[in-house]
Amino acid sequence: MNQTLQPVYAGRTGSADVVAQRNRVLRNTYWLLALSMIPTVLGAWIGVATGITATMSPGISLIVFLGGAFGLMFAIERTKNSAVGVPVLLGFTFFMGLMLSRLIGAVLGFSNGTGLIMTAFTGTALVFFGMATMSTVIKRDLSNMGKWLFIGVIMLLVAGIANVFIQSGPLMITVSVLAIGIFSLFILHDLKRVRDGEETNYITATLGVYLSLFNVFQSLLALLGIFGGNSD
């Protein structure tokens, strides 16, 4: 009888350990994501206060953004399994906040700028909680969705870079709307991967969700500035 019970008990213990590990990764992801908002806000505040990004031309700003973002993401990938990974990630979020300050400064130029920023923040929070809730409800595997979303991101990146030089209002609106949809689905995809045990590194998971939230917020804020900005 003991020989029969031992494999069953071991199987249940192993299953419980797997669930505990997934919950731990998800919990750490949420905590680190919340922590990452602090350097983001700090970077945005410094950028607005100093005007450091506003003085850059669109071309220089694009080069600095792409170089800094991809360089820091490479550093995060190299350090994700060490104690240095978290500080590097927080440094990345500070840089992203700094680069976001150009848009925030422009929106603050409107008389209702503060309200627009709060609306964009609220909208982003609703998207996050909505996708997080859906990740707990949906049972099907969403891993195949990732490659299609990645193709969409590449198209958005190309269109966004082109619009730096074209300066087309309709193209900017189109890119912003598509970005909200694509990156909202990316939040769902990334959180579902953690819940399914496909992503076991909370630093990598946090980076993915953070980038999606950043792009949703930025796109919402851009649209609100275009359609809701009051210059009176």
N, C-alpha and C positions, 0 to 999 in steps of 0.2 A: 504493500500500500504506500509506503514511504517513497519507493522508487517511482510510483505513478504520480504522486503529488509534487515531487521535486521539479520535474520539467514544467508542470503547470505553473507552479509558484515562480520559477525562474522567468517564464515567459511573461507573467503579469508584472513582475518586478522590472524586467527590461522595458516593457511597454510604458510603465509608469515613469521610468527614467527618461525615456524619449520625450514624453509629454512634458515633464519637468524642464528638460533642456530647452525645448521649444518655447515654453512660457518664459523661461529665464532670458532667452535671446530677445523675445518680444518686449519684455519688461525693460530690459536694458536699452533697447532701441527707443522706446518711448521716453525714458528718462534722459538719454543723451540728446534726443531730438528737442526736448524741452530746454535742456541746458544750452543747446546751440543757438537758441533764439537770443540769448544774452549778448554774445559777441556780434551777432548780426545787427541787433539794434544799436549797439555801441559803434560799430563800423559805419552804419548809416548816419548816426548822429554826428560823428566826427566828419564824415564826408560833407554833410550839409553845412556844418558849422565852419569848416575851412574852405569849402568850395573847391577842393582839390580835383574832383572829377569833372566839375563844371567847366574848368579851364581847359580840359582836353578837347581836341577836335574829335569828331565821330570816328575817324580812322584810327587815331592814336588810342582812343578809348577802347575800340574793338580789339586792337592788338594787345593792349594791357590786360583786358578781360580774358581773352582766349589763352594768352600765355600764362597768366597767373592761375586761372581756373584749372587748366589741364595740367600745369606743373604741380599744383597742390593736390589734385586728384591722384596723380601718379605717386606723389609722396605718401598719400593716405593708403594707397594700395600696397606700398612697400612696407608700411609700418602698422598695418591693421592688426597684426598678431602680437604686437609688443605694447609696452606701457606708453610709448611715444605716440601711438595711434590717436588717442583721444585729443591731446593738445594740438596735433597736426590738423585734425578735423575741425577743432574750434578755431584754429587759425584760418582755415579755409572759409568758415562761416563769417568770420570777421571781414575777410577780403570781399566776400559776396555782398555783405552789407554795405561796405565802402563803395562798391561798384553800383549798388542799387540807389545810392544817395543822389545820383544825377537825376533819375526819374522822380524820386521823392521831392527833391528841391524844386523841380519844375511844377509838380502838383501843388506844393505848398505856396507857389506863386498865385494860385487861385484863392479867392476869398473864402471858398468852402473847401480848401485843400485838406485841412485836418479831418474834416468829415469824410472826405473821399478816401483818405488813407484808412480810417477806421472801418469804413464800409468794405474796402478791399480785404482788410484783415479778417473781418467777420465772415465774409464770403469764403475766404480761404480756410478758415476754421471749420465752417460748415461742410465744405468739400472734404476736408480731412476726416471729420467724424463720420460723414456719410460713407466714405470709402472704407474706413476702419470697421464700421458696422457691417458693411457688405462682405468684408473679408471673413467675418465670423459666420455668415449665413451661407455663402456660396460653397458648395461641396465639390464642384467639378474642378479639374486641374486647369489652371490658367497659364501654365508655362508656355504654351504655344503662342499666347497672345503677346508675349514679350518681343518676339522678333518683328511682328507687325508694328508694334509701338515704336521700336527702335528705328525702323524705316521711316516712320512718321517724324521722329525727332530729327533725323538726318535731313529730311525735306524742310522742316521748320528752320533748322540751322542754316541751310543754304539760302532759303528765302529771307531770313533775318539778316544775314550778312549782305545779301544783294540789296536789301532795302536801306542799309546804312548809306549806300551811294545813290540809290534811286530816289529815296525819300518820298515814297508813295503812301499817301494816307490810306487808301483802300487796301493796299497790300499789308500794311501794318495792322489794320483792323482784322483782316482775314487770318493773319498769322497769330494774332492774340487770341482770337476765338478758338482756332484749332489747337493752340497750345493749352488752353484751359481744359479742353476735352481730352487731349492725349495725355497730359500729365496727371489729370485726375484718375484716368485709368491706370497710369503707371503706379500711383499710390496704392490702388487696389491690388495690382499685380505684385508689387514688392512686399506688401504686408501679407498677402496670401502665401508667398514663397516662404516667409518666416514661419507662418502657422503650419505649413505643410512640411517643414523641416528641410526645405531646399536651400535656404540661406541660414547658415549657422554662425556667421560673424556679425555681431551687432553694430560694429563700426561701418561695415559695408552696407548693412541694411539702413542705418541712419543716413548715410550719404545719399543713397538712392531716394529715400522718402524726402529728405531735405531739399534735394534738387528739384523734385516735383513740386513741393510746396512753394519753393522760391519762384518757380516759373508760373505757377497758378496765380500767386500774389502779384507778381510783376505784370502779368497779362491783364488781370482784373483791374489793377491800378491804371494801366495805360488806357484801357477802354473807358473807365470812369472819368479819366482826365479828358479824353476826347469828347465824350458825350455829356458829361455832367459838370465839367469845369466852369466855374462862374468867375469871370474876370472883373466883375464890378467891385 
